């Protein structure tokens, strides 16, 4: 009796090079290089021609979930080394003028709600941050690091114990992967 397997293939273009060595997948392209370990007991990853093949021994829901999660991560890696992921954020200040300053691996937010001590947000490795006026652009090849850096900026200016309808100061995400996010905040647009 033959053993049934779940499998999926991911094609990649000529400009991208993919190497698979056991659990480690390396993706190299014109905009960068990424590597990631995919540790699993049931999913095996192999490379053949211009495709990455994923196979799962488990036919259950958990086997499918793990295999398709790995496939999504590999697709994001392939896309990231071809085109960088770009997130845009906007600094909104209604009560006190917020000033932001970019240092090496830190992002300082001063005078947030009149605070004397600046708030600090950290920038992940491999992520480029640019500031032009009140627009902050976060860019990089790794989707998870870019989105985490943008989330760090938003979280650093999170307001608690105040009415959100009145205190709308902060840093908010306005564009993600080229798609505008419409947030109903009067100071935003």
TORDOVEX-697445 format. One line per 5 residues: number of its first residue (from 0); for each residue x, y, z of C-alpha. Coordinates in nm, 2 decimals. Example, Ala and Ser with C-alpha at 12.3 -4.5 7.8 and 13.67 -1.06 7.14 Angstrom:
0	1.23:-0.45:0.78 | 1.37:-0.11:0.71
***
This chain:
0	0.00:0.00:0.00 | 0.14:0.34:-0.10 | 0.18:0.61:0.15 | -0.01:0.93:0.06 | 0.16:1.26:0.08
5	0.05:1.62:0.06 | 0.27:1.83:-0.16 | 0.29:2.18:-0.32 | 0.54:2.35:-0.55 | 0.66:2.70:-0.55
10	0.81:2.84:-0.87 | 1.07:3.12:-0.86 | 1.20:3.34:-1.15 | 1.54:3.34:-1.31 | 1.66:3.64:-1.11
15	1.62:3.46:-0.78 | 1.85:3.18:-0.65 | 1.72:2.94:-0.39 | 1.93:2.69:-0.19 | 1.78:2.42:0.03
20	2.01:2.25:0.28 | 1.81:2.03:0.52 | 1.59:2.27:0.72 | 1.77:2.58:0.60 | 1.63:2.77:0.30
25	1.84:3.06:0.15 | 1.69:3.29:-0.11 | 1.91:3.54:-0.30 | 1.79:3.80:-0.54 | 1.86:4.15:-0.68
30	1.74:4.33:-0.37 | 1.90:4.12:-0.10 | 1.95:3.78:0.06 | 1.73:3.60:0.32 | 1.77:3.27:0.50
35	1.53:3.09:0.74 | 1.52:2.76:0.92 | 1.20:2.55:0.88 | 1.21:2.29:1.15 | 0.94:2.02:1.12
40	0.90:1.65:1.17 | 0.65:1.60:0.90 | 0.73:1.86:0.62 | 1.03:1.81:0.39 | 1.16:2.08:0.16
45	1.35:2.01:-0.16 | 1.46:2.20:-0.47 | 1.42:2.08:-0.82 | 1.49:2.29:-1.13 | 1.31:2.62:-1.08
50	1.07:2.50:-0.81 | 1.08:2.44:-0.44 | 0.88:2.14:-0.34 | 0.71:2.09:0.00 | 0.58:1.75:0.11
55	0.40:1.66:0.42 | 0.36:1.31:0.57 | 0.06:1.41:0.78 | -0.27:1.42:0.60 | -0.44:1.58:0.89
60	-0.53:1.95:0.94 | -0.21:2.01:1.13 | 0.01:1.87:0.84 | -0.17:2.09:0.59 | -0.14:2.40:0.81
65	0.23:2.35:0.87 | 0.31:2.29:0.50 | 0.11:2.58:0.37 | 0.26:2.81:0.64 | 0.61:2.72:0.52
70	0.50:2.78:0.16 | 0.37:3.13:0.25 | 0.70:3.21:0.42 | 0.90:3.10:0.12 | 0.68:3.30:-0.12
75	0.73:3.61:0.10 | 1.10:3.55:0.10 | 1.11:3.52:-0.29 | 0.90:3.83:-0.33 | 1.11:4.03:-0.07
80	1.44:3.97:-0.25 | 1.28:4.09:-0.58 | 1.08:4.39:-0.45 | 1.12:4.54:-0.10 | 0.83:4.55:0.13
85	0.73:4.92:0.21 | 0.52:5.04:0.50 | 0.44:5.41:0.55 | 0.34:5.57:0.88 | 0.23:5.92:0.97
90	0.31:6.12:1.28 | -0.01:6.29:1.40 | 0.00:6.55:1.68 | -0.31:6.73:1.80 | -0.22:6.85:2.15
95	0.16:6.87:2.16 | 0.40:6.88:1.86 | 0.57:6.54:1.84 | 0.92:6.54:1.72 | 1.08:6.22:1.59
100	1.45:6.16:1.54 | 1.63:5.87:1.37 | 1.95:5.74:1.53 | 2.15:5.42:1.44 | 1.92:5.14:1.56
105	1.68:5.36:1.76 | 1.39:5.58:1.68 | 1.33:5.85:1.94 | 0.99:6.01:1.99 | 1.01:6.32:2.20
110	0.74:6.55:2.35 | 0.47:6.28:2.30 | 0.17:6.42:2.50 | 0.41:6.66:2.67 | 0.63:6.39:2.82
115	0.98:6.50:2.91 | 1.15:6.16:2.87 | 1.16:6.05:2.50 | 1.01:5.72:2.40 | 1.23:5.48:2.22
120	1.14:5.23:1.94 | 1.39:4.99:1.80 | 1.46:4.92:1.43 | 1.52:4.55:1.33 | 1.83:4.44:1.15
125	1.81:4.47:0.77 | 1.53:4.74:0.78 | 1.58:5.09:0.63 | 1.38:5.37:0.79 | 1.35:5.71:0.62
130	1.18:6.02:0.76 | 1.04:6.30:0.54 | 0.85:6.55:0.74 | 0.57:6.37:0.92 | 0.58:6.06:0.69
135	0.80:5.76:0.80 | 0.89:5.50:0.54 | 1.00:5.15:0.66 | 1.15:4.93:0.39 | 1.32:4.59:0.37
140	1.33:4.25:0.21 | 1.21:4.05:0.51 | 0.83:4.10:0.56 | 0.83:4.00:0.92 | 1.11:4.25:1.02
145	0.95:4.53:0.83 | 0.61:4.48:0.98 | 0.76:4.44:1.33 | 0.95:4.76:1.30 | 0.63:4.95:1.19
150	0.44:4.79:1.48 | 0.72:4.90:1.72 | 0.66:5.26:1.61 | 0.28:5.23:1.66 | 0.32:5.06:1.99
155	0.56:5.32:2.13 | 0.29:5.59:2.09 | 0.00:5.38:2.21 | -0.23:5.59:2.44 | -0.38:5.42:2.75
160	-0.62:5.57:3.01 | -0.73:5.85:2.79 | -1.03:5.89:2.55 | -0.91:5.78:2.20 | -1.17:6.01:2.04
165	-1.01:6.31:2.19 | -0.64:6.22:2.22 | -0.55:6.11:1.87 | -0.18:6.18:1.89 | 0.06:5.91:1.78
170	0.22:5.73:1.49 | -0.02:5.55:1.26 | 0.02:5.31:0.97 | -0.13:5.47:0.65 | 0.01:5.25:0.37
175	0.11:4.89:0.36 | 0.26:4.72:0.05 | 0.13:5.00:-0.17 | -0.23:4.98:-0.04 | -0.36:5.27:0.15
180	-0.52:5.20:0.49 | -0.80:5.44:0.57 | -0.82:5.51:0.94 | -1.10:5.73:1.06 | -0.88:5.98:1.24
185	-0.94:6.35:1.16 | -0.57:6.46:1.18 | -0.45:6.18:0.96 | -0.54:6.31:0.61
***
